[in-house]
């Protein structure tokens, strides 16, 4: 069976995929460097920032959200068929 003229060979496809993977690796490396730089700038010591983090109110949003979900689900009752076995 003759090969179709417009279809690339497997070796060509592998080479193209390897080039794509290398490009993605480079992009991920750049993003990691940017994230590390941002995290380093965010790690300012409390004494130099002039803020005391202990004065901040404690957030309990996640607790409230889980309580709301529990009460919402508590109202739904499902009648199951009897087990005959």
C-alpha positions as CSV (number, residue, x, y, z in Angstrom):
1,X,0.0,0.0,0.0
2,X,1.6,3.3,-1.1
3,X,2.2,6.0,1.5
4,X,0.1,9.2,1.2
5,X,2.3,12.1,0.0
6,X,1.0,14.7,2.5
7,X,1.6,12.6,5.6
8,X,4.9,13.1,7.5
9,X,7.0,10.2,8.5
10,X,7.2,9.0,12.1
11,X,10.7,10.4,12.5
12,X,9.6,13.8,11.4
13,X,6.7,13.7,13.8
14,X,8.9,12.7,16.7
15,X,11.4,15.5,15.9
16,X,8.6,18.1,15.8
17,X,7.3,16.8,19.2
18,X,10.7,16.9,20.7
19,X,11.1,20.5,19.6
20,X,7.7,21.4,21.1
21,X,8.7,19.7,24.4
22,X,12.0,21.7,24.5
23,X,10.1,24.9,23.9
24,X,7.6,24.1,26.7
25,X,10.5,23.2,29.1
26,X,12.1,26.6,28.3
27,X,8.8,28.4,29.0
28,X,8.2,26.5,32.2
29,X,11.8,27.3,33.4
30,X,11.1,31.0,32.7
31,X,7.8,30.9,34.6
32,X,9.5,29.1,37.6
33,X,12.2,31.8,37.7
34,X,9.5,34.5,37.7
35,X,7.5,32.8,40.4
36,X,10.6,32.4,42.6
37,X,11.5,36.1,42.1
38,X,8.0,37.1,43.1
39,X,8.0,34.8,46.2
40,X,11.4,36.2,47.2
41,X,10.1,39.8,47.0
42,X,7.0,38.8,49.0
43,X,9.1,37.4,51.9
44,X,9.8,40.7,53.5
45,X,10.5,40.3,57.2
46,X,7.8,41.6,59.5
47,X,10.1,44.0,61.3
48,X,11.1,45.8,58.1
49,X,7.5,45.8,56.8
50,X,6.2,47.6,59.8
51,X,3.3,45.3,60.2
52,X,2.5,42.8,62.9
53,X,0.7,39.8,61.3
54,X,-0.7,38.8,64.7
55,X,-3.1,41.8,64.6
56,X,-4.8,40.5,61.4
57,X,-8.3,39.0,62.0
58,X,-8.5,35.2,61.6
59,X,-10.5,34.3,58.5
60,X,-13.1,31.6,58.9
61,X,-14.6,31.7,55.4
62,X,-13.8,28.1,54.7
63,X,-15.5,26.9,57.8
64,X,-18.6,29.0,57.0
65,X,-18.7,27.6,53.5
66,X,-18.4,24.0,54.6
67,X,-21.2,24.6,57.1
68,X,-23.4,26.1,54.4
69,X,-22.8,23.1,52.1
70,X,-23.6,20.7,54.9
71,X,-26.9,22.4,55.7
72,X,-27.8,22.7,52.0
73,X,-27.2,19.0,51.5
74,X,-29.0,18.0,54.8
75,X,-32.3,19.0,53.3
76,X,-32.1,16.6,50.4
77,X,-33.6,13.2,51.2
78,X,-33.6,10.4,48.8
79,X,-35.9,7.3,49.1
80,X,-34.0,4.2,48.2
81,X,-35.7,1.0,47.0
82,X,-35.7,-1.9,49.4
83,X,-32.9,-4.5,49.1
84,X,-34.2,-7.8,47.9
85,X,-31.4,-10.3,47.8
